[in-house]
Amino acid sequence: MQAFMSICSQAKPTEHVRESMKGVSTSTKGFTLVEAAVSLAILALALAAIYQSFAWSLSRTAVLNDQQTAIAVAQSVIDDMRSRSALRIGEMHGSANGTDWQVTTREHTSSTSTHSFPIFDVVVQITWGRSHLKHLQISSVEVGWPQGA
């Protein structure tokens, strides 16, 4: 092994190799300023894309959370109406969890009105957000108790 190292250290490049290496820096001390600037620019673009992705994800999560809250409030209002002893035709208003709700109850109009139980159309409208621009509407057909029962 020592003999091989001795031969390698004494070997000199040929004239052809010396000519082809002219003008090429053989320094291995580090990166040039241009290389460092380019790599920092690429890193900045990648981080900006990641940041934008997280920002979009957070805003979308907030929108979905608001929608889920509105759906839960609407279902809660309908469940509250179902738990009452009798449905009444008319409107009710209220607010819960940053939402405003309105319930409209009408007599159901169908082609066959031979039901022994009254049938109602119930519409729940939920609004939320700035100036209540976001809204959700849930409709349901509910069976009430017969009059006098």
C-alpha positions as CSV (number, residue, x, y, z in Angstrom):
1,M,0.0,0.0,0.0
2,Q,2.9,2.4,0.8
3,A,4.4,1.7,-2.6
4,F,1.1,2.7,-4.3
5,M,0.9,5.9,-2.3
6,S,4.5,6.7,-3.2
7,I,3.8,6.2,-6.9
8,C,0.6,8.3,-6.8
9,S,2.4,11.2,-5.1
10,Q,5.1,11.2,-7.7
11,A,2.8,11.0,-10.7
12,K,2.5,14.2,-12.7
13,P,-0.2,15.1,-15.1
14,T,0.6,15.0,-18.7
15,E,0.9,18.1,-20.9
16,H,-2.5,17.4,-22.4
17,V,-4.2,17.3,-19.0
18,R,-2.5,20.5,-18.0
19,E,-3.8,22.3,-21.1
20,S,-7.3,21.2,-20.6
21,M,-7.3,22.4,-17.0
22,K,-6.2,25.9,-17.8
23,G,-8.7,28.5,-16.5
24,V,-10.5,25.9,-14.3
25,S,-10.4,26.7,-10.6
26,T,-9.4,23.7,-8.5
27,S,-10.1,25.4,-5.2
28,T,-12.4,23.5,-2.9
29,K,-12.6,26.1,-0.2
30,G,-16.4,26.7,-0.4
31,F,-19.3,28.1,-2.4
32,T,-19.1,31.2,-4.5
33,L,-21.3,34.2,-3.7
34,V,-23.4,33.5,-6.8
35,E,-24.0,29.9,-5.7
36,A,-25.0,31.0,-2.2
37,A,-27.4,33.7,-3.5
38,V,-29.1,31.3,-5.9
39,S,-29.5,28.7,-3.2
40,L,-30.9,31.3,-0.8
41,A,-33.4,32.4,-3.5
42,I,-34.5,28.9,-4.1
43,L,-34.9,28.3,-0.4
44,A,-36.9,31.6,-0.1
45,L,-39.3,30.5,-2.9
46,A,-39.8,27.1,-1.3
47,L,-40.5,28.6,2.1
48,A,-43.0,31.1,0.6
49,A,-44.9,28.3,-1.1
50,I,-45.0,26.3,2.1
51,Y,-46.2,29.4,4.1
52,Q,-48.9,30.1,1.5
53,S,-50.1,26.5,1.7
54,F,-50.3,26.7,5.5
55,A,-52.2,30.0,5.3
56,W,-54.7,28.6,2.8
57,S,-55.1,25.5,5.0
58,L,-55.8,27.6,8.1
59,S,-58.3,29.8,6.4
60,R,-60.1,26.8,4.8
61,T,-60.2,25.2,8.3
62,A,-61.9,28.3,9.7
63,V,-64.5,28.3,7.0
64,L,-65.3,24.6,7.5
65,N,-65.5,25.1,11.2
66,D,-68.0,27.9,10.8
67,Q,-70.1,25.8,8.4
68,Q,-70.0,22.9,10.9
69,T,-71.2,25.2,13.7
70,A,-74.0,26.5,11.5
71,I,-75.1,22.9,10.7
72,A,-75.0,21.9,14.4
73,V,-77.1,25.0,15.3
74,A,-79.7,24.2,12.6
75,Q,-79.9,20.6,13.7
76,S,-80.2,21.7,17.3
77,V,-83.1,24.0,16.4
78,I,-84.9,21.3,14.6
79,D,-84.4,18.8,17.4
80,D,-85.7,21.5,19.9
81,M,-88.8,21.9,17.7
82,R,-89.3,18.1,17.6
83,S,-89.2,17.8,21.4
84,R,-92.1,20.3,21.8
85,S,-95.5,18.8,22.3
86,A,-97.0,20.6,19.3
87,L,-95.6,22.4,16.2
88,R,-97.0,25.8,15.6
89,I,-97.3,27.6,12.3
90,G,-95.3,30.8,12.3
91,E,-91.7,32.1,12.7
92,M,-89.2,32.0,15.5
93,H,-85.8,33.8,15.7
94,G,-82.8,33.4,17.8
95,S,-79.0,33.3,18.0
96,A,-76.4,30.8,19.2
97,N,-72.7,30.3,18.8
98,G,-72.1,33.4,16.7
99,T,-75.0,32.5,14.3
100,D,-78.5,33.9,13.9
101,W,-81.3,31.6,13.1
102,Q,-84.9,31.8,11.8
103,V,-87.4,29.0,11.7
104,T,-90.5,29.2,9.5
105,T,-93.2,26.6,10.0
106,R,-96.0,26.2,7.4
107,E,-98.7,23.7,6.9
108,H,-97.5,21.1,4.4
109,T,-99.4,21.3,1.1
110,S,-99.7,17.9,-0.5
111,S,-102.0,16.4,-3.1
112,T,-103.4,14.0,-0.6
113,S,-104.6,15.6,2.6
114,T,-106.2,12.6,4.3
115,H,-103.6,12.4,7.0
116,S,-104.7,11.9,10.6
117,F,-101.6,13.7,11.8
118,P,-100.9,17.3,10.6
119,I,-97.8,17.6,8.4
120,F,-95.6,20.7,8.5
121,D,-92.8,22.2,6.3
122,V,-90.1,23.5,8.6
123,V,-87.3,25.7,7.1
124,V,-84.3,26.7,9.2
125,Q,-82.2,29.6,7.9
126,I,-78.8,30.2,9.6
127,T,-76.6,33.3,8.9
128,W,-73.1,34.1,10.2
129,G,-69.9,35.9,9.4
130,R,-69.3,39.6,8.8
131,S,-72.6,41.3,7.9
132,H,-74.2,37.8,7.9
133,L,-73.2,37.2,4.3
134,K,-72.8,33.5,4.8
135,H,-75.9,31.4,5.1
136,L,-77.3,27.9,5.3
137,Q,-80.8,26.6,4.9
138,I,-82.2,23.3,6.0
139,S,-85.7,22.1,5.2
140,S,-87.6,19.4,6.9
141,V,-91.1,17.8,6.7
142,E,-92.3,17.2,10.2
143,V,-95.3,15.3,11.6
144,G,-97.2,17.0,14.4
145,W,-99.8,15.8,16.9
146,P,-103.4,15.8,15.9
147,Q,-105.5,18.7,17.3
148,G,-107.0,17.9,20.7
149,A,-104.6,15.0,21.4
